[in-house]
């Protein structure tokens, strides 16, 4: 059964939708109070959340909210005793971050020209320090470098004269698989 309330809160099954008491959850949200109140008003009418709170178990009957903390806050304002939630572990948290678009990784050894261009275009729009790069130029430089060299570190970017210097390497390292 996918939707359930466990008899014992310790050892909850991961990845399943569960109904647990609000008081078991810890988490903060930066959602605007108007958003929280609007959700709370809806929860008062429906008496349940449809979108689950995503949390990790930190101790028996204690859970840290990983995602959708705004729903927990709204449920508390709506005086709900229980919320629907999904418990995850660290591997599942990584998957969640990937699915939310919080993790972008590109394999510098195998990425095609179009993939590299798209990646550097993403960096250009998301990271201020990459604003002046030309995605096509950087992608071409990487493709050409790979033809004659094995990439062992990101330091090769400093030799390409493509707008990615030593100061940008730490930011770039978050996204590149070697």
DOMAR-973765 format. One record per residue (C-alpha): residue number from 1; residue in three letters; chain; x, y, z. Coordinates in steps of 0.2 Angstrom, whole numbers, always signed. Layout:
REM residues N
(r NUM; ala; A; (X; Y; Z))
...
This chain:
REM residues 178
(r 1; unk; A; (+0; +0; +0))
(r 2; unk; A; (+8; +17; -5))
(r 3; unk; A; (-1; +28; +7))
(r 4; unk; A; (+0; +23; +25))
(r 5; unk; A; (+2; +27; +43))
(r 6; unk; A; (+16; +16; +51))
(r 7; unk; A; (+13; +7; +67))
(r 8; unk; A; (+30; +11; +72))
(r 9; unk; A; (+38; +28; +67))
(r 10; unk; A; (+56; +21; +69))
(r 11; unk; A; (+62; +13; +53))
(r 12; unk; A; (+49; +21; +41))
(r 13; unk; A; (+50; +15; +23))
(r 14; unk; A; (+60; +26; +12))
(r 15; unk; A; (+51; +34; -3))
(r 16; unk; A; (+33; +30; +2))
(r 17; unk; A; (+20; +42; +6))
(r 18; unk; A; (+16; +42; +25))
(r 19; unk; A; (+5; +52; +36))
(r 20; unk; A; (+14; +58; +51))
(r 21; unk; A; (+11; +71; +65))
(r 22; unk; A; (+16; +89; +62))
(r 23; unk; A; (+25; +89; +79))
(r 24; unk; A; (+38; +77; +73))
(r 25; unk; A; (+45; +89; +60))
(r 26; unk; A; (+59; +102; +61))
(r 27; unk; A; (+61; +114; +47))
(r 28; unk; A; (+61; +132; +42))
(r 29; unk; A; (+55; +141; +26))
(r 30; unk; A; (+59; +157; +18))
(r 31; unk; A; (+42; +158; +9))
(r 32; unk; A; (+33; +174; +10))
(r 33; unk; A; (+20; +175; +24))
(r 34; unk; A; (+6; +179; +11))
(r 35; unk; A; (+11; +163; +2))
(r 36; unk; A; (+11; +153; +19))
(r 37; unk; A; (-6; +160; +24))
(r 38; unk; A; (-14; +157; +7))
(r 39; unk; A; (-8; +138; +8))
(r 40; unk; A; (-14; +137; +26))
(r 41; unk; A; (-32; +144; +21))
(r 42; unk; A; (-32; +130; +7))
(r 43; unk; A; (-27; +117; +20))
(r 44; unk; A; (-40; +122; +32))
(r 45; unk; A; (-53; +118; +19))
(r 46; unk; A; (-46; +102; +12))
(r 47; unk; A; (-39; +96; +29))
(r 48; unk; A; (-24; +88; +21))
(r 49; unk; A; (-9; +92; +10))
(r 50; unk; A; (-8; +84; -8))
(r 51; unk; A; (+11; +88; -11))
(r 52; unk; A; (+21; +79; +2))
(r 53; unk; A; (+34; +86; +14))
(r 54; unk; A; (+51; +78; +10))
(r 55; unk; A; (+61; +74; +26))
(r 56; unk; A; (+75; +64; +33))
(r 57; unk; A; (+74; +54; +49))
(r 58; unk; A; (+86; +62; +62))
(r 59; unk; A; (+80; +52; +77))
(r 60; unk; A; (+65; +42; +83))
(r 61; unk; A; (+50; +53; +79))
(r 62; unk; A; (+61; +67; +73))
(r 63; unk; A; (+62; +72; +55))
(r 64; unk; A; (+72; +86; +46))
(r 65; unk; A; (+62; +94; +32))
(r 66; unk; A; (+72; +94; +16))
(r 67; unk; A; (+59; +101; +4))
(r 68; unk; A; (+42; +109; +5))
(r 69; unk; A; (+45; +116; +22))
(r 70; unk; A; (+32; +130; +17))
(r 71; unk; A; (+19; +116; +18))
(r 72; unk; A; (+23; +111; +36))
(r 73; unk; A; (+22; +129; +41))
(r 74; unk; A; (+5; +131; +33))
(r 75; unk; A; (-1; +115; +40))
(r 76; unk; A; (+4; +121; +57))
(r 77; unk; A; (-5; +138; +54))
(r 78; unk; A; (-20; +128; +48))
(r 79; unk; A; (-20; +118; +64))
(r 80; unk; A; (-17; +101; +55))
(r 81; unk; A; (-11; +87; +67))
(r 82; unk; A; (-4; +77; +53))
(r 83; unk; A; (+4; +79; +36))
(r 84; unk; A; (+8; +68; +21))
(r 85; unk; A; (+26; +66; +19))
(r 86; unk; A; (+40; +56; +11))
(r 87; unk; A; (+55; +50; +20))
(r 88; unk; A; (+72; +50; +10))
(r 89; unk; A; (+90; +46; +14))
(r 90; unk; A; (+106; +55; +8))
(r 91; unk; A; (+106; +46; -9))
(r 92; unk; A; (+88; +50; -12))
(r 93; unk; A; (+92; +68; -7))
(r 94; unk; A; (+105; +69; -21))
(r 95; unk; A; (+92; +62; -33))
(r 96; unk; A; (+79; +76; -27))
(r 97; unk; A; (+92; +89; -29))
(r 98; unk; A; (+95; +83; -47))
(r 99; unk; A; (+76; +82; -51))
(r 100; unk; A; (+74; +100; -44))
(r 101; unk; A; (+88; +106; -55))
(r 102; unk; A; (+99; +111; -41))
(r 103; unk; A; (+113; +99; -47))
(r 104; unk; A; (+120; +101; -64))
(r 105; unk; A; (+135; +90; -69))
(r 106; unk; A; (+143; +88; -85))
(r 107; unk; A; (+157; +75; -90))
(r 108; unk; A; (+171; +86; -98))
(r 109; unk; A; (+178; +70; -106))
(r 110; unk; A; (+163; +65; -116))
(r 111; unk; A; (+151; +79; -117))
(r 112; unk; A; (+146; +84; -135))
(r 113; unk; A; (+149; +101; -143))
(r 114; unk; A; (+130; +105; -141))
(r 115; unk; A; (+130; +99; -123))
(r 116; unk; A; (+146; +110; -118))
(r 117; unk; A; (+138; +125; -127))
(r 118; unk; A; (+122; +123; -117))
(r 119; unk; A; (+132; +120; -101))
(r 120; unk; A; (+142; +136; -103))
(r 121; unk; A; (+126; +145; -108))
(r 122; unk; A; (+119; +140; -92))
(r 123; unk; A; (+134; +146; -82))
(r 124; unk; A; (+133; +162; -91))
(r 125; unk; A; (+116; +165; -86))
(r 126; unk; A; (+117; +158; -68))
(r 127; unk; A; (+134; +163; -62))
(r 128; unk; A; (+139; +182; -62))
(r 129; unk; A; (+158; +178; -65))
(r 130; unk; A; (+154; +169; -81))
(r 131; unk; A; (+144; +183; -88))
(r 132; unk; A; (+157; +188; -101))
(r 133; unk; A; (+161; +171; -108))
(r 134; unk; A; (+156; +165; -125))
(r 135; unk; A; (+148; +148; -123))
(r 136; unk; A; (+152; +143; -141))
(r 137; unk; A; (+171; +148; -139))
(r 138; unk; A; (+173; +139; -123))
(r 139; unk; A; (+165; +123; -130))
(r 140; unk; A; (+176; +124; -146))
(r 141; unk; A; (+191; +126; -135))
(r 142; unk; A; (+187; +111; -124))
(r 143; unk; A; (+183; +100; -139))
(r 144; unk; A; (+199; +105; -148))
(r 145; unk; A; (+210; +102; -132))
(r 146; unk; A; (+202; +85; -130))
(r 147; unk; A; (+208; +79; -147))
(r 148; unk; A; (+226; +80; -142))
(r 149; unk; A; (+226; +79; -123))
(r 150; unk; A; (+219; +69; -108))
(r 151; unk; A; (+210; +80; -96))
(r 152; unk; A; (+216; +77; -78))
(r 153; unk; A; (+211; +93; -70))
(r 154; unk; A; (+202; +109; -73))
(r 155; unk; A; (+219; +119; -75))
(r 156; unk; A; (+219; +116; -93))
(r 157; unk; A; (+206; +130; -95))
(r 158; unk; A; (+219; +142; -90))
(r 159; unk; A; (+229; +137; -106))
(r 160; unk; A; (+214; +139; -118))
(r 161; unk; A; (+212; +158; -118))
(r 162; unk; A; (+193; +156; -118))
(r 163; unk; A; (+188; +167; -104))
(r 164; unk; A; (+189; +154; -90))
(r 165; unk; A; (+204; +158; -80))
(r 166; unk; A; (+211; +152; -64))
(r 167; unk; A; (+199; +162; -53))
(r 168; unk; A; (+184; +154; -61))
(r 169; unk; A; (+190; +136; -58))
(r 170; unk; A; (+183; +134; -40))
(r 171; unk; A; (+165; +139; -47))
(r 172; unk; A; (+167; +128; -62))
(r 173; unk; A; (+173; +113; -51))
(r 174; unk; A; (+155; +111; -44))
(r 175; unk; A; (+148; +106; -61))
(r 176; unk; A; (+161; +96; -70))
(r 177; unk; A; (+165; +78; -68))
(r 178; unk; A; (+183; +73; -72))
